[in-house]
Amino acid sequence: MRLLNRTAGRLSRHRRGPLAGLAVLLLGLLISGSLYTVFSPAQADTQPSETEQVAKGKELFLASCSFCHGQNGEGVPTVRDGYQLGPSLVGVGAAAVDFQVGTGRMPMAQPGQQVQRKPPVFNDEEVAALAAYVASLGPGPAIPNESDYSIDELSDAEREEAISRGGQIFLTNCTACHNFNGAGGAMPRGGYAPTLHGVEPRYIFEALLTGPQQMPNFSNGNLSPDEKRDVIAYLGSLEETPEYAGFTLGGLGPVSEGLFAWVVGIGGLVGAAVWIASHTTRSKKSKVNA
Amino acid sequence: MSNDNSSTTEHPVNAPDGTPVPYDTHVPTHREAEPIADPGLPAHTWRPTDVDPKAEKRAERQIAGMFIAAMVFAVLFVVAYFSFEVGDNWDTFAGLGASTITLGLTLGLSLLLIGTGIIHLARKLMADHEIIEMRHPASSPQEDRDATIQALNDGLDEAGIGRRPLVRNTMLGAVAVLGLPAVVLLRDLAPGDALDVDRLGKTIWEPGMRLVRDVVGTPILASEIEMGDLINAAPEAMFPTEENGYPELHGAEEQAEKAKGAIIIVRMDPDEITPLEGREKWTVDGIICYSKICTHVGCPISLYERTTHHVLCPCHQSTFDLADHARVIFGPAARPLPQLPIAVDDEGYLVAQSDFNEPIGASFWEREKL
């Protein structure tokens, strides 16, 4: 404001009033605002059409994804037979894009054994555009609706039933990799199954549908949408269940519990023994015979 | 204190009241002169509790105090056990429940105070004079050994076993045959007819039996399985209904059949499958089915990677390549997972062509004969 005042002041001493700068600023805003309303298209508040979304998605795709996935999403093979820089995206569907880009796994920061979850690069609108573009490449699973994975509309008894059935399905199909508590676990050759705690229900549903990275699919012909919803309900109930016994140590089972027992428990005992033995009870005084 | 090694007339150690503390009685009275003079023991230093009766009294009170506090905490444990319900107030302090905290603290402190009390007693009040204990030869003196052997021989002689081989042999026989009842009893500890080895080679699978989703029990449409799908499945006979007409199983039998019949179904590109000779018709359009039971020690396995088609056993890291007849590519398993030949029925559901053609699960002695 002071800078504005000074510039104005060079032109005329009359414009040096205390409110002159503010008035100039307001005038400028008013002019640019009205110009914008006159010239801009009058559909700023309507949804972009599908064709527009696909076009926008293609632009984003060419800039951020085509290096590995090819200019038309056909995938880029490497010299090693059977290995790909990026797999073909034809037929992976909008659900796969929403999962991979929405959780920040894609665009990939660096090639490696496992793509990691990180803050997403694109905003919701851009993710939707990318998803629309990739969905246009070939038919694939669509982004699920909230009604697909929410149990809010069920009655209490139905919810209870959904959670217990979801638990059985989870323990049969998911615990092998994701741990009985959904805390995740190690996989061969440096890979890992990520934790399911704090993952949005939509992304769990999409991961089941599309099988990201090494994870197998649990398509609708494998686990019905209702069964997927039950698994998600069970995971939600796991997070709500209080840990009555105190510390969970990550819920990783014998690995973290054993580590804690050996290092803190036995280490503490050894330390206490050393401490006891390192202090003498001797005195410099000698015995006085009574 | 004397440094003269050949003499033990003067004692190097005296008790607090000046009386000599005796050497360990096992020390030989006469010792050879040693090349390096025995420096003897340093002068004994006393503890405050040895020299100061007040300190002694104080230590006594401290120890008794610890033991009394231990009693109090043990009683408090019982009080806490009955006054707090597990599950009530589960978030009283730092995410820990009132019951958890009080039970843990009272029992822990009670045990800790008993321990510190005993250590305090040992360090402050127990007698602490030094004792010299010389090393002894490990064996008994020769005369003792001779006497023992003499006694043994005398006993054998008097029993006359050496002269009466009939008695000796029948006695040994009687003890040996006593093992038979034990063997028979142990043998029948096995559940049901587990010793019927032929049954180990068979499972509940039979031609035409549907493959159903585990836990849910619904049949699987082959056309609905997508590339990369993994289905943890079970035999339809484990979910008996009036419609399918399978008999209800109970108890150990149900558990055994459930464990033996468990399978995993995956779908991959048919071109990626390299079937064994004779197994070309065991799959349905890239859908392939294996026993879920690891061939090492029988853990159920379903850690499947769709990209590599590897399935890993979490118990001992045996890894199987499902695209290549479940060949073992890593780990202690010695055989591939048994493959279940599958087909589709006229409604399009997956069914078994037959039972497994080899025993599933871990190896056993008679396996090769089945």
Interface residues (C-beta under 8 A of the other chain):
Chain A: R165 Q168 I169 T172 N173 A176 C177 M187 P188 G191 G211 Q213 Q214 M215 P216 N217 F218 S219 N220 G221 N222 L223 S224 E227 P242 E243 Y244 A245 G246 F247 I276 T281 R282 S283 K284 K285 S286 K287 V288 N289
Chain B: P16 D17 G18 T45 W46 R47 P48 T49 D50 V51 D52 V86 G87 W90 D91 G95 L96 G97 T100 I119 R123 K124 R213 D214 V215 V216 T218 I220 L221 S223 E224 I225 E226 M227 G228 D229 L230 I231 N232 V266 I301 S302 L303 Y304 E305 R306 T307 T308 H310 L312 P314 Q317 T319
